[in-house]
Every structure is written in structure tokens, then in C-alpha cells.
Amino acid sequence: MDIEEKLARIGISGTLCRLYLAAAAPGGASVTDVAARAGLPRTTAHDGLVRLEAEGLVRFVDRGRRRFVVAQDPGVLLERLEARRQMLDDVMPALRSLYYHHSGRPSVRFHPGAEGIRTALWDTLSGGDAMLRATLSMRELMVEPGLQEMERYLKERARRGVWLRVIRSEHRDDAPIWPSSEEEKRELRYAPPEHNIAMTSYIYGNKVCIISSARESYGLIIDSAEFAAHQATLFDALWGVSRPA
């Protein structure tokens, strides 16, 4: 397999391949010379070189009245590939969720570690819901994601006008914060003493978010209309027997 075939396999084919190879001369070459080497009209060559510049494979250098093209280190291809892979990793959970949502199939996303907990927490604001149902264990949340991150999240939720209906276990509240508040759009109830709320969960749209303790350290998002409806029914039953704070 020659170099042109290999470049074609990574998306640099045809005109772009000919232009990149023509620009690879030491010290660069003028746009006119590159076009001649590639056997292309100057206008076509210029348009293709602009695309290669956007890919980071060439750069333009003005020398007097002439514009030269300098080929860049091909290692930039590896850097851009890694960047694209990272972007794909970031967007893949949302794409899968969209796919399963439209196909009617449930999906489960597991997010490990402290970063996974933050990802799962902030996903609860992604659906545009007017109200969230939640059980919160303050003791665990003070460790991960921590008070500072929780305060950022709570302010953003209130800013978006999203109400929180929340149940907590009073004996697990380590600080006198997050009470019922019209301004912060929060309604708090305490579960009966025999019910120990030791994990955090959110019900929003067709999703349920579960946030573990720092010891197990994960965030879990279940995208299932039936499961979310089931959890909402259980929440409403517990809400009915819980004490307004």
C-alpha cells in the first residue's frame, strides 16, 4: 500500500492528498507552485489548501507579495485523532441515550469515580423538567461531589427555574443548609425515622440518576420510561408519609 492509499484511509484523499504531498517540499512552496505540482488550477488548489490549513496540515506564510504554503509535521494527525476520540467519548453517552430513547429501548450509563458523579449530577438538568424528585443523603454528598460543586449545581437549578421536591433523613444532615425555600425553589420533607436515606437519587423525565457514596464512587443513569414511572410512584408514596421540614 503506497502513501496515497494510506492517507486516503484517514480521510486525506484525492485533491487534498495531492496538495499535501506537493506542499511537503523543504522550506515550502508558493501556492502557484503547489498547484502546478498537484496538476490543479490555482483556485482549486487554494480552496483545498484552506481545508488542509483547517486540519492543521499546512500553514500559509506571506513573503512579500507571494504567499507560500508550508507543510506541517504530520504528527498533528495523531493529535487531532486523539482530540476527536476524546470528543466522541464525551458525546457518546448522550448519543446512545438519544438512540435508545427513540428506539424505545432502555439504556444504562455507568460513570465511575468523582468525575462520573459530577457527570450524573449535572445530567439531571439536561431534560428541561420543571420539577425534580430526589432523595438526598447530605453526608455522602459532602464528600463527593463536595459542598462547592453542590452549591454550584443548586444555584444553576434555581436559576433555570427548576423546582426540587426532596426527601432526606434528618439524622444524616451534617449541616443546617438546604431547607425548604421559595427563592431556591426547594421543598424539603424528612423521611420517617425507620427509613434511612443513605443514597442520592433523582427522578427526571424518563431517567433516574443514582449517586453512590464516596466509598463506591459512581454515578448511574437509567433511561427508561417504565423504570422512571415506577420510581416516581415509590417516591410519591414516601413523600406522602414524610414530615414537612
Stockholm file with secondary structure:
# STOCKHOLM 1.0

chainA/1-245         MDIEEKLARIGISGTLCRLYLAAAAPGGASVTDVAARAGLPRTTAHDGLVRLEAEGLVRFVDRGRRRFVVAQDPGVLLERLEARRQMLDDVMPALRSLYYHHSGRPSVRFHPGAEGIRTALWDTLSGGDAMLRATLSMRELMVEPGLQEMERYLKERARRGVWLRVIRSEHRDDAPIWPSSEEEKRELRYAPPEHNIAMTSYIYGNKVCIISSARESYGLIIDSAEFAAHQATLFDALWGVSRPA
#=GR chainA/1-245 SS CCHHHHHHHTTCCHHHHHHHHHTTSTTCEEHHHHHHHHTCCHHHHHHHHHHHHHTTSEEEEEETTEEEEEECCTTHHHHHHHHHHHHHHHHHHHHHHHHHHHHTCCEEEEEEHHHHHHHHHHHTTSSCCSEEEEEECHHHHIIIIIHHHHHHHHHHHHHTTCEEEEEECGGGCCSSCSCCBTTTTEEEEECCTTSCCCSEEEEETTEEEEECCTTTCEEEEEECHHHHHHHHHHHHHHHHHSEEC
#=GC SS_cons         CCHHHHHHHTTCCHHHHHHHHHTTSTTCEEHHHHHHHHTCCHHHHHHHHHHHHHTTSEEEEEETTEEEEEECCTTHHHHHHHHHHHHHHHHHHHHHHHHHHHHTCCEEEEEEHHHHHHHHHHHTTSSCCSEEEEEECHHHHIIIIIHHHHHHHHHHHHHTTCEEEEEECGGGCCSSCSCCBTTTTEEEEECCTTSCCCSEEEEETTEEEEECCTTTCEEEEEECHHHHHHHHHHHHHHHHHSEEC
//
